[in-house]
Amino acid sequence: MRRLIFEAEHDTFRESARRFFQREIGPKVAHWRQQGAVDRDVFRKAGEQGYLLMWADEKYGGAGVSDFRFEQILCEENVRHGDLGFYHVLHSRLVAPYIAHFGNEEQKMRFLPKCASGETILGIAMTEPGAGSDLSGIATRAEDKGDHWLLNGAKTYISNGILGDVFIVVARTSTERKHALGLFLVERGMPGFERGRKLEKMGLHAQDTAELFFENVKVPKANVLGDATMGFKYLTHSLAEERLIASVNSLSHAQVAFDITLDYIKERRAFGRPIGTFQNTRFKMAEMRANLDVQQTFLDQAVLEHNRGQLSAETAAAAKLLTSEFENRVLDECVQMHGGAGYMDEYRISRMFSDGRISRIFAGTSEIMKEIIGRSLGLDDRKLS
Ligand SMILES: Cc1cc2nc3c(=O)[nH]c(=O)nc-3n(C[C@H](O)[C@H](O)[C@H](O)COP(=O)(O)OP(=O)(O)OC[C@H]3O[C@@H](n4cnc5c(N)ncnc54)[C@H](O)[C@@H]3O)c2cc1C
């Protein structure tokens, strides 16, 4: 089905993005998967193209382009021709906006231009060994020491954890107020800030995921974003966009899996004919095709709502829930249609299968998405009991 949300300028942008991902990312993926991380210089190269922090004002090194469709195109082309391991969107669209929205002018001038050029790589550290879905369990503490904050604690499963230069670290700033959290900009080289091991994962092998440790780290007051007790509110501000991005990646992943499987089942023969001609295969592909169109239409509509500033938390949660669950069903069917080849790492579908499993877990699990949608229906303990 033809997608109706793009205009000529988006098509032109997609062409050049495609060439970038084909040239700079695709050929390096096998090497990056082996080394467990992308090379730093790919962020620089993306920065040179203007692909990082496109939304930021020109004075901060951006292009002042807030239209989310351009970001959507970058994600789609990265999934098709690059690799989910290159987590440009975490840097650009999930972390940097916290600095733009909640930072002061000095912080914006200090951090954003280097993020836009790719010189500085960003990450965000919320999750802890004892707190994931439920951020109220955060135990990392920041104590106000007058001229600085003293940070102690540990974070885990942090993306860009090894390559990252600046992390937004979420820490508790009050023992009395449960939701008093602060967002602290912790920089590479600060005494007491250490990285743990690079974590071995089921998939996303080109992405560096790590533990971070903070032992008596003196964080200057100038590195606090906004009010040091309002972090919880700041985090919820960006969640709809985070889920929209996850959804874009999921559906693109499903679309690519479908396309490579369609090629495969036309070539692969069994019992004297291409396996795609078996009714079971044809019907499964037909169902996937129909669902891809429906989900893409819904997602594109959500993108337009986001552009208008009207994307609700529950619509973003619905998009994330639907597309990530669908992605996983598609990946499973596509592996099945590849037979034994689908289990072999040398086939892309096998790698995609293990990469895709995370989609139902990070950026909020499917169960949490259902909670958000359910609560929006008024089905909430606190309201009904
Ligand atoms: C590859 C990867 C990259 C990541 N990157 C980052 C990062 O950059 N920064 C960061 O801070 N974190 C990151 N995370 C952490 C990720 O966001 C968390 O793993 C995720 O939010 C789930 O939290 P958890 O692992 O503690 O699971 P838990 O919260 O322990 O959940 C376990 C299970 O219980 C279910 N559950 C929990 N609460 C409820 C409920 N109320 N109702 C029903 N079911 C519930 C969950 O849905 C899940 O199925 C990453 C994780 C991975 C694997």
PDBQT file of the ligand as one rigid body, heavy atoms in Angstrom, charges set to zero:
ROOT
HETATM    1  C1  LIG A 401      19.560  -4.455  25.124  1.00  0.00    +0.000 C 
HETATM    2  C2  LIG A 401      18.997  -3.568  26.191  1.00  0.00    +0.000 A 
HETATM    3  C3  LIG A 401      19.254  -2.209  26.162  1.00  0.00    +0.000 A 
HETATM    4  C4  LIG A 401      18.756  -1.383  27.176  1.00  0.00    +0.000 A 
HETATM    5  N1  LIG A 401      19.101  -0.043  27.183  1.00  0.00    +0.000 NA
HETATM    6  C5  LIG A 401      18.786   0.704  28.271  1.00  0.00    +0.000 A 
HETATM    7  C6  LIG A 401      19.305   2.033  28.406  1.00  0.00    +0.000 A 
HETATM    8  O1  LIG A 401      19.982   2.560  27.513  1.00  0.00    +0.000 OA
HETATM    9  N2  LIG A 401      19.010   2.730  29.526  1.00  0.00    +0.000 N 
HETATM   10  C7  LIG A 401      18.244   2.201  30.527  1.00  0.00    +0.000 A 
HETATM   11  O2  LIG A 401      18.029   2.865  31.528  1.00  0.00    +0.000 OA
HETATM   12  N3  LIG A 401      17.740   0.940  30.441  1.00  0.00    +0.000 NA
HETATM   13  C8  LIG A 401      18.005   0.173  29.345  1.00  0.00    +0.000 A 
HETATM   14  N4  LIG A 401      17.539  -1.110  29.246  1.00  0.00    +0.000 N 
HETATM   15  C9  LIG A 401      16.683  -1.626  30.319  1.00  0.00    +0.000 C 
HETATM   16  C10 LIG A 401      15.249  -1.846  29.880  1.00  0.00    +0.000 C 
HETATM   17  O3  LIG A 401      14.615  -0.604  29.706  1.00  0.00    +0.000 OA
HETATM   18  C11 LIG A 401      14.588  -2.726  30.974  1.00  0.00    +0.000 C 
HETATM   19  O4  LIG A 401      15.160  -4.013  30.861  1.00  0.00    +0.000 OA
HETATM   20  C12 LIG A 401      13.080  -2.782  30.802  1.00  0.00    +0.000 C 
HETATM   21  O5  LIG A 401      12.489  -1.539  31.102  1.00  0.00    +0.000 OA
HETATM   22  C13 LIG A 401      12.441  -3.849  31.723  1.00  0.00    +0.000 C 
HETATM   23  O6  LIG A 401      12.876  -3.704  33.042  1.00  0.00    +0.000 OA
HETATM   24  P1  LIG A 401      13.483  -4.976  33.837  1.00  0.00    +0.000 P 
HETATM   25  O7  LIG A 401      14.520  -5.591  32.971  1.00  0.00    +0.000 OA
HETATM   26  O8  LIG A 401      13.876  -4.543  35.193  1.00  0.00    +0.000 OA
HETATM   27  O9  LIG A 401      12.286  -5.992  33.919  1.00  0.00    +0.000 OA
HETATM   28  P2  LIG A 401      11.213  -6.077  35.110  1.00  0.00    +0.000 P 
HETATM   29  O10 LIG A 401      10.685  -4.724  35.392  1.00  0.00    +0.000 OA
HETATM   30  O11 LIG A 401      11.819  -6.857  36.234  1.00  0.00    +0.000 OA
HETATM   31  O12 LIG A 401      10.073  -6.937  34.431  1.00  0.00    +0.000 OA
HETATM   32  C14 LIG A 401      10.090  -8.392  34.375  1.00  0.00    +0.000 C 
HETATM   33  C15 LIG A 401       8.745  -8.843  33.830  1.00  0.00    +0.000 C 
HETATM   34  O13 LIG A 401       7.706  -8.426  34.736  1.00  0.00    +0.000 OA
HETATM   35  C16 LIG A 401       6.730  -7.719  34.017  1.00  0.00    +0.000 C 
HETATM   36  N5  LIG A 401       6.115  -6.662  34.810  1.00  0.00    +0.000 N 
HETATM   37  C17 LIG A 401       6.731  -5.680  35.538  1.00  0.00    +0.000 A 
HETATM   38  N6  LIG A 401       5.829  -4.852  36.071  1.00  0.00    +0.000 NA
HETATM   39  C18 LIG A 401       4.615  -5.290  35.676  1.00  0.00    +0.000 A 
HETATM   40  C19 LIG A 401       3.263  -4.859  35.888  1.00  0.00    +0.000 A 
HETATM   41  N7  LIG A 401       2.981  -3.760  36.612  1.00  0.00    +0.000 N 
HETATM   42  N8  LIG A 401       2.258  -5.579  35.334  1.00  0.00    +0.000 NA
HETATM   43  C20 LIG A 401       2.525  -6.671  34.581  1.00  0.00    +0.000 A 
HETATM   44  N9  LIG A 401       3.763  -7.134  34.336  1.00  0.00    +0.000 NA
HETATM   45  C21 LIG A 401       4.803  -6.445  34.866  1.00  0.00    +0.000 A 
HETATM   46  C22 LIG A 401       7.475  -7.114  32.829  1.00  0.00    +0.000 C 
HETATM   47  O14 LIG A 401       6.578  -6.766  31.788  1.00  0.00    +0.000 OA
HETATM   48  C23 LIG A 401       8.419  -8.244  32.482  1.00  0.00    +0.000 C 
HETATM   49  O15 LIG A 401       7.750  -9.174  31.659  1.00  0.00    +0.000 OA
HETATM   50  C24 LIG A 401      17.972  -1.939  28.225  1.00  0.00    +0.000 A 
HETATM   51  C25 LIG A 401      17.690  -3.305  28.234  1.00  0.00    +0.000 A 
HETATM   52  C26 LIG A 401      18.213  -4.131  27.258  1.00  0.00    +0.000 A 
HETATM   53  C27 LIG A 401      17.943  -5.598  27.348  1.00  0.00    +0.000 C 
ENDROOT
TORSDOF 0
